[in-house]
Amino acid sequence: MKRRDQNRARGWTLLEMMMSLGIFVLAGGMIYTGLNTATILYVKNTSINAAHAQMIKALERITRDVHASASSPQLVDVNRASTTGPAAGVTIQPVTGGPFALSSLSMLSGSGKVTILTGSSPKPQVGQRVVCPAALVEDFITAVAANSTNPLTETDLTTANSIWTAASLGTNLYYPVFITNKSAYVVNGGELRYYPVSTGSSSDSYVVLARGVTTPPPFTLVTSTGTAANSTIAATLAVNDPTFNQRGYQATDISVSFQIPYRSRFATYP
């Protein structure tokens, strides 16, 4: 007669179970460590790429507008009021229309009137600026109207300030007039803000080009013998990624120092 216990499957001993559990925990720990390391590297690279993309976008936008500017850049504070450097922001004047021919100009009580040949071109808008180097005019446009004598081809622009010269225009001479927007780039509250039209009002709309800006007032004008040359904008911008996840991993600041000369200088009047 056979003993029944000889046919039974042999069970695991406590030692075997402990060894198996230890191997499982070790393997699981190694897998977790590998996945966690890969996740951290992914998050850090994503953060670096996001900060880098913000910086490239901002530099391309600033360079484009500076090269299209029709007047000297001006340093401004966070409220876009004129100041000295280092400053929170800078204003420039990208050309949006022209050149148009100047027909006439005249002084008004507290303002001025500039008449230009616009033809079928889009008319200037209130809030833009009119720049005419030959007539020493650079000012905000407060009113736009068709010229009473030649309404189809000429446009009257009212300026915010009185024109201080009423010198007669020479005959058969071409006086170029440019229409610009006074735009601004300002670092405020950790944001690099772009104001397409900057009047200094708190109601001016803006676009955020970069967040996570950690640089103190970054903008200066390149100087020559201690005096502002007003021909090149210089800045040092440091940007990090403000959208890093809850792990808390974040790229170190992407810092860039740059100088951008503006294309030309038509006038120097504020």
Secondary structure as the mmCIF struct_conf table of DSSP 4:
data_model
#
loop_
_struct_conf.conf_type_id
_struct_conf.id
_struct_conf.beg_label_comp_id
_struct_conf.beg_label_asym_id
_struct_conf.beg_label_seq_id
_struct_conf.end_label_comp_id
_struct_conf.end_label_asym_id
_struct_conf.end_label_seq_id
HELX_RH_3T_P HELX_RH_3T_P1 ARG A 4 GLN A 6
BEND BEND1 ASN A 7 ARG A 8
HELX_LH_PP_P HELX_LH_PP_P1 ALA A 9 THR A 13
HELX_RH_AL_P HELX_RH_AL_P1 LEU A 14 HIS A 67
TURN_TY1_P TURN_TY1_P1 ALA A 68 ALA A 68
STRN STRN1 SER A 69 SER A 69
BEND BEND2 SER A 71 SER A 71
STRN STRN2 GLN A 74 VAL A 76
TURN_TY1_P TURN_TY1_P2 VAL A 78 ASN A 79
STRN STRN3 SER A 82 SER A 82
BEND BEND3 GLY A 85 PRO A 86
STRN STRN4 ALA A 87 ALA A 87
BEND BEND4 ALA A 88 ALA A 88
STRN STRN5 GLY A 89 ILE A 92
STRN STRN6 PRO A 94 PRO A 94
STRN STRN7 VAL A 95 MET A 107
BEND BEND5 SER A 109 SER A 111
STRN STRN8 GLY A 112 LEU A 117
TURN_TY1_P TURN_TY1_P3 GLY A 119 SER A 120
BEND BEND6 SER A 121 SER A 121
HELX_LH_PP_P HELX_LH_PP_P2 PRO A 122 PRO A 124
TURN_TY1_P TURN_TY1_P4 VAL A 126 GLY A 127
STRN STRN9 ARG A 129 CYS A 132
HELX_RH_3T_P HELX_RH_3T_P2 PRO A 133 ALA A 135
TURN_TY1_P TURN_TY1_P5 LEU A 136 LEU A 136
STRN STRN10 VAL A 137 ALA A 146
BEND BEND7 SER A 148 ASN A 150
TURN_TY1_P TURN_TY1_P6 PRO A 151 THR A 153
STRN STRN11 GLU A 154 THR A 159
BEND BEND8 ALA A 160 ASN A 161
BEND BEND9 TRP A 164 TRP A 164
HELX_LH_PP_P HELX_LH_PP_P3 ALA A 167 GLY A 170
TURN_TY1_P TURN_TY1_P7 THR A 171 ASN A 172
STRN STRN12 PRO A 176 THR A 180
STRN STRN13 SER A 183 ASN A 188
TURN_TY1_P TURN_TY1_P8 GLY A 189 GLY A 190
STRN STRN14 GLU A 191 TYR A 195
BEND BEND10 PRO A 196 VAL A 197
BEND BEND11 GLY A 200 GLY A 200
TURN_TY1_P TURN_TY1_P9 SER A 202 SER A 203
STRN STRN15 VAL A 207 ARG A 211
STRN STRN16 VAL A 213 VAL A 213
BEND BEND12 PRO A 216 PRO A 217
STRN STRN17 PHE A 219 SER A 224
TURN_TY1_P TURN_TY1_P10 THR A 225 GLY A 226
STRN STRN18 THR A 227 VAL A 239
TURN_TY1_P TURN_TY1_P11 PRO A 242 THR A 243
TURN_TY1_P TURN_TY1_P12 GLN A 246 ARG A 247
HELX_LH_PP_P HELX_LH_PP_P4 ALA A 251 ASP A 253
STRN STRN19 ILE A 254 PRO A 261
BEND BEND13 ARG A 263 ARG A 263
#
